[in-house]
């Protein structure tokens, strides 16, 4: 591997590790929802950024974002979900997953009815259950 000069500064930036959100149920506030194309160019997903809306952990992800000193700081990975947008050829589980999310939004936000405009999800509230889970992919444990 060829040495690069900025390695030492990269090591310094990674020294800040945030504690994960404690496991439990939370009220979430959607901060942004926008449809994006998948990286492979096939299909799309709705990228949803959210934060904790109330309680002891209120603004959990905003505090992490504000504390970041990275030049290209982004909303914390754990404060974003990607909801696959199904089409008529999608497997039923994918269609059900999307429908469940929309149904829960409708039930949680009085007067809201899905009209195929995900940008209206901004500022809506929804419940979320968080846990720490170990997974394995391609021989790596995460």
ABEGO torsion letter per residue (X at the ends): XBBBAAAAAAAAAAABBBBBBBBEBBBBBBABBBBBBBAAGBEBBBBBBBBBABEAABGAAAAAAAABABAABBBBAAABBBBBBBBAABBAAAAAAAAAAAAAAAAABBGBBBAGBAAAABGBBBBBBBBBBBBBBGGBBX
